[in-house]
Amino acid sequence: MSRIVILGAGISGHTAARYLDKWLGKKHEIIVVSPNAKWNWIPSNIWVGVGQMTEEEVTFDLAEVYNKTNVKFLQAKGLSINPEGAGENSTPFITIEYTLPEKAGEQENVEYDYLINATGPKLNFGATEGLGPDHGHTVSVCTAGHAIEANQKLQAVIERMKSGEHCTILIGTGHGMCTCQGAAFEYIYNVDHILREEGVRDMARVVWISNEYELGDFGMGGVHIKRGGYVTNGKTFAESLMVERGIEWITRAHVKKVEAGKVHYETLDGEFHEQEFDFSMLIPPFAGVGLQAFNNAGEDITSEVFAPNGFMKVDADYTPRPFAEWSAKDWPRKYQTPKYKNVFAVGIAFAPPHPISKPMQSTNGTAINPTPPRTGMPSATMAKAVAMSIRDMVNGAAEPTHTASMAEMGAACVASTGSHIFKGTAATMTVFPVVPDFEKYPDTGRDLELTTGEIGLAGHWMKYILHHTFIYQAKLKPGWSVLPD
């Protein structure tokens, strides 16, 4: 019997767990380790953040779901990995620390035959002084709890505007190396929509601030899309949406510091600026969760297993090269660590070989460019591929049997720009491949027949339907495995 341990129960970890349970659960042992008691459909947190959904609508209890399966759930966080075992015991293990209230702080070693690192990111609010809801002056929609607080503060500002006060809303990225511009992108449009619904849009100055070189970069180096029979770029698409709604924008910006009601930021030209606000939601940069690694002798090998940013190294080409020499072929396909063939990393947990957007620095040497997105549809796709590989390796395959390179897969994104059954809209975009391949598609790096963008009410209905579909699937309801990931 093999034991498969999955660190993390987000989109990628939970996807791997449910498929491995379906394929192997009756004959082998599957353990999911997550510090969180609840699963969160993160894409809908933006609706919680404007009061259009409740926490209960975007979360569910993980233990209740896993209790219906062959999966063992441990509410704990991973501390370290011993991929060679320790001393005379050569069996690999991880060290965990329980976060379950009645066992909080207790540590345990959990042995494994296969390990999937799907921890997701650390929300690195500390990278920018004064950033974040816990110890700073901005709100977040990265968790359901954060989104609840964001809505409470947004509603307070709306009340101020109803009383005749003009207010400034600032939304975007809170550091020069942020990813996940998409969440902020959706949130700013939903805030704009709510302000209009409440009749106070004319009392609000709404400002977007981002580390993107141009609007519509999204950490993917920009995108050219086919729309209505013609080709346009992401910059034009995004700018048109903001102009239509009277949203101002600041790009090429690194937020250096946040004070109460004021952001200090640097731009690529080396200039320093300030922007006052009454309400601000800024996405933090991501980092690895801080897992350590030790060899059999107890020596620290963290730098061998993880990149400096804390994400796990996999079968990518991490050779430092100039931007012009980077290739789609550099990206991982198996998500298997080079030295330890029974260890995999998926979703945000794996270390990208390089950014997709061109790395840039201000004249002061400050890095200002988005880091690669690895969430949503690609996260689930790579998790399913790794689950299939482990299934086959458990049954005798010598190597991973399935691949899911981001340079060979597409992604669909339905970005809400306002929630309403009749007046709601969403931008529906498809991209293929996620990582551009200029050898195969010399003009734009992507297949323009499969890279499209539209906006309208139908997109809102689609996003709302997908919200319920994916939660239904994640709860392992009847027929879940025939639904798309």
C-alpha positions as CSV (number, residue, x, y, z in Angstrom):
1,M,0.0,0.0,0.0
2,S,1.3,3.5,-0.9
3,R,0.7,6.6,1.1
4,I,0.2,9.9,-0.8
5,V,0.4,13.1,1.2
6,I,-1.0,16.3,-0.2
7,L,0.1,19.6,1.4
8,G,-2.7,22.1,0.9
9,A,-6.4,21.9,0.1
10,G,-6.9,24.8,-2.2
11,I,-7.9,24.4,-5.9
12,S,-4.8,22.4,-6.8
13,G,-4.5,20.3,-3.7
14,H,-8.2,19.5,-3.5
15,T,-8.3,18.6,-7.2
16,A,-5.4,16.1,-6.7
17,A,-7.1,14.7,-3.6
18,R,-10.5,14.0,-5.1
19,Y,-9.1,12.4,-8.2
20,L,-6.6,10.2,-6.3
21,D,-9.4,9.2,-4.0
22,K,-11.5,8.2,-7.0
23,W,-8.7,6.2,-8.5
24,L,-6.7,4.9,-5.6
25,G,-8.6,5.6,-2.4
26,K,-9.8,2.1,-1.6
27,K,-6.4,0.4,-2.0
28,H,-4.0,3.2,-0.9
29,E,-3.8,5.9,1.7
30,I,-4.4,9.5,0.9
31,I,-3.7,12.2,3.4
32,V,-4.5,15.9,3.0
33,V,-2.8,18.4,5.3
34,S,-4.2,22.0,5.4
35,P,-4.1,24.6,8.1
36,N,-7.5,25.8,7.1
37,A,-10.7,24.1,8.2
38,K,-12.7,25.4,5.2
39,W,-12.3,25.2,1.4
40,N,-12.7,28.6,-0.2
41,W,-13.7,29.3,-3.9
42,I,-11.4,32.3,-4.1
43,P,-12.6,33.7,-7.4
44,S,-15.9,34.6,-5.8
45,N,-14.3,36.4,-2.8
46,I,-14.6,39.6,-4.9
47,W,-18.4,39.3,-4.6
48,V,-18.1,38.8,-0.8
49,G,-16.0,42.0,-0.8
50,V,-18.9,44.1,-2.1
51,G,-21.6,42.4,-0.2
52,Q,-23.1,40.4,-3.1
53,M,-22.3,37.0,-1.5
54,T,-21.8,35.7,2.1
55,E,-18.9,33.7,3.4
56,E,-21.1,30.6,3.5
57,E,-21.7,30.8,-0.2
58,V,-18.0,30.7,-1.0
59,T,-16.7,28.2,1.6
60,F,-17.4,24.7,3.0
61,D,-16.1,22.5,5.7
62,L,-13.3,20.3,4.4
63,A,-13.6,17.6,7.1
64,E,-17.3,17.1,6.3
65,V,-16.4,16.4,2.6
66,Y,-13.4,14.2,3.3
67,N,-15.3,12.2,5.9
68,K,-17.4,10.9,3.0
69,T,-14.3,9.6,1.2
70,N,-11.2,7.6,1.8
71,V,-9.1,10.7,2.3
72,K,-7.7,11.4,5.8
73,F,-7.8,15.1,6.6
74,L,-5.3,16.7,9.0
75,Q,-5.9,20.3,9.9
76,A,-2.3,21.3,10.3
77,K,0.5,23.2,8.5
78,G,3.6,21.8,7.0
79,L,6.8,22.8,8.7
80,S,9.5,20.8,6.9
81,I,10.2,18.0,4.5
82,N,12.7,15.1,5.0
83,P,12.8,13.6,1.5
84,E,15.5,11.1,2.5
85,G,14.1,10.2,5.9
86,A,16.4,10.7,8.9
87,G,19.2,8.5,10.3
88,E,18.5,4.8,10.1
89,N,14.9,5.5,8.9
90,S,15.1,6.1,5.2
91,T,11.4,6.6,4.8
92,P,10.6,10.2,3.7
93,F,8.4,12.2,6.0
94,I,7.0,15.7,6.6
95,T,6.8,17.4,9.9
96,I,3.4,19.1,10.5
97,E,2.0,21.3,13.3
98,Y,-1.6,21.1,14.1
99,T,-3.9,24.1,13.8
100,L,-7.0,22.2,14.9
101,P,-8.0,24.0,18.1
102,E,-7.9,21.0,20.4
103,K,-4.4,20.0,19.1
104,A,-3.0,23.4,18.3
105,G,0.8,23.5,18.4
106,E,1.3,19.7,18.5
107,Q,3.8,18.4,16.0
108,E,3.9,15.1,14.2
109,N,6.0,13.4,11.5
110,V,3.9,12.0,8.7
111,E,5.7,9.5,6.4
112,Y,4.9,9.3,2.7
113,D,5.6,7.4,-0.5
114,Y,4.5,10.3,-2.7
115,L,4.2,14.0,-1.8
116,I,2.3,16.7,-3.6
117,N,3.2,20.3,-2.5
118,A,0.1,22.3,-3.1
119,T,0.4,24.8,-0.3
120,G,-0.3,27.9,-2.4
121,P,1.3,31.1,-1.4
122,K,2.1,33.0,1.8
123,L,0.3,36.4,1.5
124,N,3.4,38.5,1.9
125,F,1.8,41.7,3.2
126,G,5.0,42.4,5.2
127,A,6.9,43.1,1.9
128,T,5.3,46.6,1.9
129,E,5.2,48.6,5.1
130,G,1.7,49.3,6.1
131,L,0.1,46.9,3.6
132,G,-2.8,44.6,4.5
133,P,-5.8,44.3,6.9
134,D,-4.0,42.8,9.9
135,H,-1.2,45.3,10.5
136,G,-1.7,47.8,7.8
137,H,-4.1,50.3,6.3
138,T,-5.5,48.5,3.3
139,V,-8.0,45.6,2.9
140,S,-7.8,42.4,0.9
141,V,-10.0,39.9,-0.9
142,C,-7.5,37.0,-0.8
143,T,-9.5,35.1,1.8
144,A,-13.2,35.0,2.6
145,G,-12.5,36.6,6.0
146,H,-10.5,39.4,4.4
147,A,-13.3,40.0,1.9
148,I,-15.9,40.3,4.7
149,E,-13.8,43.1,6.3
150,A,-13.3,44.7,2.9
151,N,-17.1,44.9,2.4
152,Q,-17.6,46.4,5.9
153,K,-15.1,49.1,5.2
154,L,-16.5,49.7,1.7
155,Q,-20.0,50.1,3.1
156,A,-18.8,52.6,5.6
157,V,-17.2,54.7,2.8
158,I,-20.5,54.4,0.8
159,E,-22.4,55.9,3.8
160,R,-19.9,58.8,3.9
161,M,-20.6,59.5,0.3
162,K,-24.3,59.3,0.8
163,S,-23.8,62.0,3.4
164,G,-22.3,64.2,0.8
165,E,-18.6,63.5,1.2
166,H,-16.4,62.9,-1.8
167,C,-14.1,59.9,-1.4
168,T,-11.2,58.2,-3.3
169,I,-11.2,54.5,-3.9
170,L,-7.7,53.0,-4.6
171,I,-7.5,49.4,-5.9
172,G,-4.7,47.3,-7.4
173,T,-1.4,45.8,-6.5
174,G,0.5,46.6,-3.3
175,H,4.1,45.8,-4.4
176,G,6.3,45.9,-7.6
177,M,6.5,42.1,-7.8
178,C,2.8,41.2,-7.3
179,T,0.9,38.7,-9.3
180,C,-2.9,38.1,-9.3
181,Q,-3.8,41.4,-11.0
182,G,-7.0,39.6,-12.1
183,A,-8.5,39.6,-8.6
184,A,-8.0,43.3,-8.2
185,F,-9.2,43.9,-11.8
186,E,-12.5,42.2,-11.0
187,Y,-12.8,43.9,-7.6
188,I,-12.4,47.4,-9.0
189,Y,-15.2,46.9,-11.5
190,N,-17.5,45.3,-8.9
191,V,-16.9,48.3,-6.6
192,D,-17.7,50.6,-9.5
193,H,-20.9,48.7,-10.1
194,I,-21.9,48.8,-6.4
195,L,-21.3,52.6,-6.2
196,R,-23.6,53.0,-9.2
197,E,-26.2,50.8,-7.6
198,E,-26.0,52.9,-4.4
199,G,-26.3,56.1,-6.4
200,V,-23.0,57.5,-5.2
201,R,-20.7,56.9,-8.2
202,D,-20.5,60.7,-8.8
203,M,-19.1,61.1,-5.3
204,A,-16.2,58.7,-5.9
205,R,-12.9,59.0,-7.5
206,V,-11.9,55.5,-8.5
207,V,-8.2,54.8,-9.2
208,W,-6.4,51.7,-10.3
209,I,-2.7,51.2,-9.4
210,S,-0.6,48.4,-10.8
211,N,2.9,47.1,-11.4
212,E,1.9,46.3,-15.0
213,Y,3.9,48.0,-17.7
214,E,0.6,48.5,-19.5
215,L,-3.0,47.8,-18.6
216,G,-4.0,44.3,-19.5
217,D,-0.6,42.7,-18.9
218,F,-1.9,40.4,-16.1
219,G,1.6,39.0,-15.6
220,M,1.3,37.2,-19.0
221,G,3.3,39.7,-21.0
222,G,0.1,41.2,-22.3
223,V,-2.2,39.5,-24.7
224,H,-3.6,40.0,-28.2
225,I,-7.2,38.8,-28.5
226,K,-9.6,38.1,-31.3
227,R,-12.8,40.1,-30.7
228,G,-15.7,40.5,-33.1
229,G,-13.6,39.5,-36.0
230,Y,-10.6,41.8,-35.4
231,V,-7.5,41.6,-33.3
232,T,-6.8,44.0,-30.5
233,N,-4.3,44.0,-27.6
234,G,-5.1,43.6,-23.9
235,K,-4.0,47.2,-23.3
236,T,-6.7,48.6,-25.6
237,F,-9.3,46.2,-24.2
238,A,-8.5,47.1,-20.5
239,E,-8.2,50.8,-21.1
240,S,-11.6,50.9,-22.9
241,L,-13.3,49.2,-19.9
242,M,-11.8,51.8,-17.6
243,V,-12.5,54.8,-19.8
244,E,-16.1,53.7,-20.1
245,R,-16.5,53.6,-16.3
246,G,-14.5,56.7,-15.5
247,I,-11.8,54.8,-13.7
248,E,-8.3,56.4,-13.6
249,W,-5.2,54.3,-13.7
250,I,-1.6,54.4,-12.5
251,T,0.7,51.7,-14.0
252,R,4.4,50.8,-13.7
253,A,4.1,51.4,-10.0
254,H,5.7,49.9,-6.9
255,V,3.9,50.6,-3.7
256,K,6.7,51.3,-1.2
257,K,4.7,52.3,1.9
258,V,1.2,52.7,3.0
259,E,0.1,55.1,5.7
260,A,-3.4,55.7,7.0
261,G,-5.1,57.2,4.0
262,K,-2.0,57.6,1.8
263,V,0.1,55.4,-0.5
264,H,3.7,56.2,-1.4
265,Y,4.8,54.6,-4.7
266,E,7.7,54.6,-7.1
267,T,7.4,54.4,-10.9
268,L,9.7,53.0,-13.5
269,D,11.1,56.4,-14.3
270,G,12.5,56.6,-10.8
271,E,10.0,59.2,-9.6
272,F,8.3,59.0,-6.2
273,H,4.6,59.9,-5.8
274,E,1.8,59.8,-3.3
275,Q,-1.9,58.9,-3.6
276,E,-4.4,59.6,-0.9
277,F,-7.4,57.3,-0.4
278,D,-10.4,56.8,1.7
279,F,-10.7,53.1,0.9
280,S,-8.0,50.9,-0.6
281,M,-7.8,47.2,-1.6
282,L,-4.3,46.2,-2.6
283,I,-3.3,42.6,-3.5
284,P,0.0,41.6,-1.7
285,P,2.9,39.9,-3.3
286,F,3.2,36.1,-2.9
287,A,6.0,34.0,-1.4
288,G,6.4,30.4,-0.5
289,V,4.9,29.4,2.8
290,G,8.3,28.8,4.4
291,L,8.7,25.0,4.2
292,Q,12.2,23.8,5.1
293,A,14.0,20.7,3.8
294,F,16.5,18.4,5.5
295,N,18.6,15.5,4.2
296,N,19.1,12.2,6.0
297,A,21.9,13.6,8.1
298,G,19.7,16.5,9.3
299,E,21.5,19.1,7.2
300,D,19.5,21.9,5.8
301,I,18.9,21.5,2.0
302,T,16.2,24.1,1.7
303,S,18.1,26.0,-0.9
304,E,18.4,22.9,-3.0
305,V,14.7,22.1,-3.0
306,F,13.2,25.6,-3.0
307,A,14.0,28.7,-4.9
308,P,14.9,31.9,-3.0
309,N,11.3,33.0,-3.0
310,G,10.3,29.8,-1.2
311,F,8.6,28.0,-4.1
312,M,9.6,24.5,-4.9
313,K,11.9,23.7,-7.8
314,V,10.5,21.2,-10.3
315,D,11.4,20.0,-13.8
316,A,11.9,23.5,-15.2
317,D,15.0,25.1,-16.7
318,Y,16.1,27.6,-14.1
319,T,19.4,28.6,-15.9
320,P,19.8,32.4,-15.7
321,R,19.6,33.9,-19.2
322,P,18.7,37.3,-20.7
323,F,15.0,37.8,-21.3
324,A,15.3,37.4,-25.1
325,E,16.7,33.9,-24.6
326,W,13.9,32.6,-22.4
327,S,11.7,30.0,-24.0
328,A,8.4,28.3,-23.6
329,K,10.4,25.1,-23.3
330,D,11.8,26.3,-20.0
331,W,8.5,25.7,-18.2
332,P,7.9,22.4,-16.3
333,R,5.8,19.6,-17.7
334,K,5.7,17.0,-15.0
335,Y,6.0,19.2,-11.8
336,Q,8.4,16.6,-10.4
337,T,11.4,17.7,-8.3
338,P,14.7,17.0,-10.0
339,K,16.3,14.9,-7.2
340,Y,13.3,13.4,-5.4
341,K,11.2,11.7,-8.0
342,N,8.3,11.0,-5.5
343,V,7.9,14.8,-4.8
344,F,5.8,17.1,-6.9
345,A,4.6,20.7,-6.7
346,V,1.6,22.2,-8.3
347,G,-0.3,25.5,-8.5
348,I,1.4,28.5,-6.9
349,A,3.6,26.2,-4.9
350,F,6.0,25.5,-7.8
351,A,8.8,27.9,-8.8
352,P,8.4,29.4,-12.3
353,P,11.6,29.4,-14.3
354,H,11.2,33.1,-15.1
355,P,8.6,35.8,-15.4
356,I,6.4,35.9,-18.5
357,S,6.2,39.7,-18.5
358,K,9.6,41.4,-19.2
359,P,11.6,42.0,-16.0
360,M,12.0,45.8,-15.5
361,Q,13.7,48.0,-12.9
362,S,13.2,51.6,-12.1
363,T,16.2,53.9,-12.5
364,N,16.7,53.4,-8.8
365,G,17.0,49.6,-9.3
366,T,13.6,48.7,-7.9
367,A,12.0,45.7,-9.7
368,I,8.6,46.6,-11.1
369,N,7.0,43.8,-13.1
370,P,4.3,41.3,-12.5
371,T,5.2,37.7,-11.6
372,P,3.6,34.8,-13.4
373,P,0.0,33.8,-12.6
374,R,-0.5,30.1,-11.7
375,T,-4.0,30.0,-10.3
376,G,-7.4,28.9,-11.4
377,M,-7.8,26.7,-14.4
378,P,-4.0,26.0,-14.9
379,S,-3.7,25.1,-11.2
380,A,-6.4,22.4,-11.5
381,T,-5.0,21.1,-14.8
382,M,-1.6,20.5,-13.5
383,A,-2.9,19.0,-10.3
384,K,-5.0,16.5,-12.3
385,A,-2.0,15.6,-14.5
386,V,0.2,14.9,-11.4
387,A,-2.6,12.9,-9.8
388,M,-2.8,10.7,-13.0
389,S,1.0,10.3,-12.9
390,I,1.1,9.2,-9.3
391,R,-1.8,6.8,-10.0
392,D,0.2,5.2,-12.7
393,M,3.5,5.2,-10.7
394,V,1.7,3.5,-7.8
395,N,0.6,0.9,-10.3
396,G,4.1,0.3,-11.7
397,A,5.1,3.2,-14.0
398,A,8.7,4.2,-13.6
399,E,8.2,7.9,-14.5
400,P,5.3,10.4,-14.6
401,T,2.9,9.6,-17.4
402,H,1.1,12.9,-17.8
403,T,2.2,16.4,-18.5
404,A,0.6,19.9,-18.2
405,S,3.0,22.6,-19.3
406,M,1.6,26.1,-19.0
407,A,3.3,26.6,-22.4
408,E,1.1,23.9,-23.9
409,M,-2.2,24.6,-22.1
410,G,-4.9,27.2,-22.5
411,A,-6.9,29.0,-19.9
412,A,-10.3,30.5,-19.7
413,C,-11.1,33.4,-17.4
414,V,-14.5,34.9,-16.7
415,A,-13.8,38.2,-14.9
416,S,-16.8,39.8,-13.3
417,T,-17.3,43.5,-13.9
418,G,-20.5,43.8,-12.0
419,S,-22.9,41.3,-10.4
420,H,-26.6,41.7,-11.4
421,I,-29.0,39.2,-13.1
422,F,-30.0,41.9,-15.6
423,K,-27.4,44.6,-15.5
424,G,-24.3,42.5,-14.6
425,T,-21.4,42.0,-16.9
426,A,-18.2,40.0,-17.1
427,A,-15.2,39.9,-19.4
428,T,-14.8,36.4,-20.8
429,M,-11.3,35.7,-22.0
430,T,-9.5,32.6,-23.4
431,V,-5.8,32.4,-23.8
432,F,-3.7,29.7,-25.6
433,P,-1.1,29.0,-24.5
434,V,-0.8,30.7,-21.1
435,V,3.0,31.0,-21.5
436,P,3.6,32.5,-25.0
437,D,5.5,30.4,-27.5
438,F,7.1,32.6,-30.1
439,E,8.6,29.7,-31.9
440,K,5.2,28.2,-32.7
441,Y,3.3,31.6,-32.9
442,P,5.9,34.1,-34.1
443,D,3.6,37.2,-34.2
444,T,2.0,37.2,-30.8
445,G,3.2,34.1,-29.1
446,R,-0.3,32.7,-28.9
447,D,-2.9,31.1,-31.2
448,L,-5.3,33.9,-32.1
449,E,-8.0,31.5,-33.0
450,L,-8.1,30.3,-29.4
451,T,-7.3,33.6,-27.7
452,T,-10.4,35.7,-27.4
453,G,-12.1,38.3,-25.3
454,E,-15.7,39.6,-25.0
455,I,-17.7,41.4,-22.4
456,G,-21.4,41.4,-21.6
457,L,-24.3,40.1,-19.5
458,A,-23.8,36.5,-20.8
459,G,-20.4,36.5,-19.2
460,H,-21.9,37.4,-15.9
461,W,-24.4,34.5,-16.1
462,M,-21.5,32.2,-17.1
463,K,-19.4,33.3,-14.1
464,Y,-22.4,32.8,-11.7
465,I,-23.1,29.4,-13.1
466,L,-19.4,28.4,-12.9
467,H,-19.4,29.5,-9.2
468,H,-22.1,27.0,-8.4
469,T,-20.7,24.3,-10.7
470,F,-17.2,24.4,-9.2
471,I,-18.5,24.4,-5.6
472,Y,-20.8,21.4,-6.5
473,Q,-17.8,19.6,-8.0
474,A,-15.5,20.4,-5.0
475,K,-18.1,19.1,-2.6
476,L,-17.9,15.8,-4.5
477,K,-21.6,15.8,-5.4
478,P,-23.0,13.1,-7.7
479,G,-21.4,13.2,-11.1
480,W,-18.6,15.6,-10.0
481,S,-15.9,13.8,-12.1
482,V,-17.7,14.5,-15.4
483,L,-17.7,18.2,-14.8
484,P,-14.8,20.3,-16.3
485,D,-12.0,21.3,-14.0
